[in-house]
């Protein structure tokens, strides 16, 4: 099991990736609504999860990461369904998803 401080450090990196995807989404024209919704929800939930990540309850941290990873899956799937998505946005979504998935696998 990862140490609490390591989880917090990794989560900060994940949160930055999610926030970057949200910024790219906002600045990109004609983003499909389901993709936009997924990214906004991830960004919102990562902000809420940040507070829980400051604590020492690893089970709560794991639940936050699991939930965000589910949203990351949805965002990735929405990106793939949309087909013609801006390259920078697609890269940002895939990066956030990859980091969430990696962290989830390290926690389980």
N, C-alpha and C positions, 0 to 999 in steps of 0.2 A: 504494500500500500504506500502511496506517495505521502510525503510529509505535508502537513497543512500549509506551510509556507510555500512549498513547491507548487501545490495546487493553486494557491492564490497568485503566484507569479505567472504560471501558465494561463490562468484565467484572464489576467490583465492583457496578455498577448491576444487571446481569443477575442476579448472585448474590443480591442483596437481593430482587429480584422472585421468584426461585425459592424463597428461604427464606420469604418472606411467603406464597406459595402453600402451602408445606408447613405453616406455622403455621395457616393458615385451614383446611386439610384436617384437621389434628388436632383442631381445635375444632368441626368441623362433624359433625353426626350423619348417619348413613346415607349415607356416601360409597361409591359402587360400588368394589369391590375392585380392579378393573383401573385405575381412575383413581387410587386411593390408592397403588397400587404404582408407577405411573408418576411420580407426584409425589415419593414417597419416593426413588425411584431418581435422579430429577433432583437432588434436594437432596443426596443422598449424593455423586453424581458432581461436582456443582459444588464441594463441599468438597475433593474430591481434585484437581479441576482448578485450584483456587486456588493450590496449591503450584506447579504447572507454570506458571501465569501469572506467578509472581514471577521466573521466569527470563527469558532473552533469546531463546530459541528460538521464533521466530514460527511455524515449521511445527508445532511441538508445540501452540502456542496455538490455531492454526487447527483442528487435529485435535480438541482439547477442545471447541471451540465447535461444530464439526460434530456431534460425538457428542451434546452437550447439545441441539442443535437437533433431532436425530432423536427424542430423548426428549420434547422439547417438542411435536413433531408427534404423538407417541403420546398424550401427556396431553391435547392439544387434541381429538384424535379420540375418546378415551375419554369426554371431557366431552360431546361432541356426541352420542355413542351413548347415553349415560346419559339424555339428555333433561331430566329434572327435577332439575337440579343447583342447589344453593344459589347465588344470584346473586353473592355476594361471592367464593365459591370459583371460579365460572366466570370472573369478571372477573380474579381473580388468576392463574389458569391462562393465560388469553388474553393478559394483560399480559406474563407471563414468556415465552410463546411468541413474541409480537411482538418483544420485545427481542432474544431469541436469533436470530430470523430476520433482523432488521435488522443485527445484528452480523455474522452469517454472510455476508450479502450484501456488506457493506463489506469483508470480508476476502478475498472471491473476485473 
